[in-house]
């Protein structure tokens, strides 16, 4: 079974766009993958288009050979958007291969070790604060934060993750200088930030109650000094983990040694080589792996390395439903899973764009059993919601 063509499809996803790769074969089987250009990765589609001629005509079953060859061709610029393009191609090949064999993709990964995947409600309060017209009900006060915490519990989820907000005149506003909003490249953390973070966490804890696991994502929003200030300021909170991005494995390892809470990290890394220094430094309690970026087959290699360093993993997953299903197969097959990220707040048309949506039971995602990833984009629905420009992080203006 040979690759006959590669086609990129995009559609509106509210504050960003969804991006899909459609891989057709000479046997009529179609393999799909989802990739992303909104999380600091403009140009992934261009990479795929430039590499397409090297993929067409190759045997779908030889995805490891195809990946290795594409890596050789792109070695001078390995990683980054090039690496994400390779990951998108690999994921589409896996879907086509599994469909040809009539099996779920997790079978290709060694089979599933679990039928249900523990998940946490990601961007809890974040989407309803930052994008109030898209995700309802909008949150405009601490009362809204408390209400959403209660909603998480009432809907049967057991864990949630939130971010940093400032409450000016009682109205919350996102604070993410690591992504230029506001533009504060020095990334200093002052008393105002610490006080507002405590206020936000206290409100969401009050609403959720004592039994819901609470996660905090700090992203790239501070440097070592600032992260330590934050960890000290929230030492009395019961945290499942605090998520920190740092370009220095040694600095992150130092932070972890001082932290009263477990540390998760590495969601933006590409390839096993980038993860290894963090594993050697014992820099995190949980390694976050983006299987959309890396490719699920490559992500399994990273998970295996994490296991050798006594580290569990968590999929980075805040894209569309296809990406969620891709990550579900990864999470089902990786023995050393901690938990999986999932966005529960969705767009009104999300269910139109995919043939199947994730199914949840008691705070767990049920692993699909249909061939391939278990869902596909609906091309008619994609065309009904044309993409916009710009989208994602590039849409935000400095303030």
C-alpha positions, 0 to 999 in steps of 0.5 A: 500500500503506497502513499498516493497524496498528502493534503492539508485542510484547515478550519476555524477553531475560534481563537485559532485554527484546526489543521489536518493532514489527509494522507491518501493511498493507492488502495483508497485508504485515508489516514488522518492526523491533526497538527497545530500552527497556533502554539508558536509554530507557524509554518508546519503546513509548509514543511509538510508540503515541501516534504510531500514529494519524498513521502508519495510512493513510499509504503505506508507500513514503513513509517519508521523508515519514512521518518528516518529518511525525512529526518536525514533530509532535514537534519540541519534544521532538526526540531522546531516546525520541521520536527512537527511536520515529521510528526504530522506525517508519521501520525497520518501514516499510523492511522492509514496502517491501522485502518489497513490492518483493521485495528485501533492504532494502539495495537501498533504501539504494543497494545493497550494496557488500560481501557480508560484514561484518567484526565484533567480538565485543562484551561479551567477558567482560562478559556472562559476568561480569555475567550468569553464570547467563545466559551460560555458562560463567560467568567467575569469575577471570582464568583464565576471561578467558584462556579466553574470549580463546582461544575468540574466536580458536578460533571464527574471530573476529578482534576482540573488545571488553571493558569495565572490571572490578575483581578483588576477591579474584580475582573480577571485578566490573563497574565502570560508574559512568557507569550507576550501578554503583557509584553514583559520580557524580563519575566519578573514576578512581583507581589501583585502577581503572587497575591492574585494567584493565591486569590484565584487558586483559593476561589477555584478550590472553594468551588471544586471542594477538597477532593478535586486535584488542582494543577497549575500551569506556569508555562514560560511566564517566569525565570528561576527566581520567579518560579521559586517565589511562586512555589513558596507563595502557594506552598500551603495549597494542596497541588497535584502538580505545578507545570513549569517550562524552562530551557535549562534542565539544571535550573529546572532540577534546582527548582524541583529540589526546592519545590513543595509540590510535584513538578511537570515539564517538557511539553514543548520538547521535540525528540528524545535527544531534547528530553534526555538532559532533563531526565538526567537532571531528574528535573521533573516528576512528570514528563509532558510529551506532545505526541501531536508534535513528536509523532505517536511512534516517536512519543512512545520512545520518549515514554520508554526512556522516561520509564528508565529514569523512573518518570511517568508521562502525561500527554500534552493535548489542547487541540481538536478531537482528532488530537485527543483520540491520537493522544488517547491511543498513546496514553492507552499503550504507555505503561508509565502514564500519570494523567492526560490533558483534555479541554472540556470547554469546546466550540459549538461546532466541534462535534460537527467537524469530527465523526466521533467525539471523546466519551467520558466516564467518571473522570476518565476518557474511554479508549476507542476500539474502532480502526485507526484513531477512532475519529476523522475530520468531516470535510464538509464541516471543515469547508463550512467553517473556513480558517481565519488569519491570523490565529493562535498566539500570533493573534494577540497584540502586545499590551 
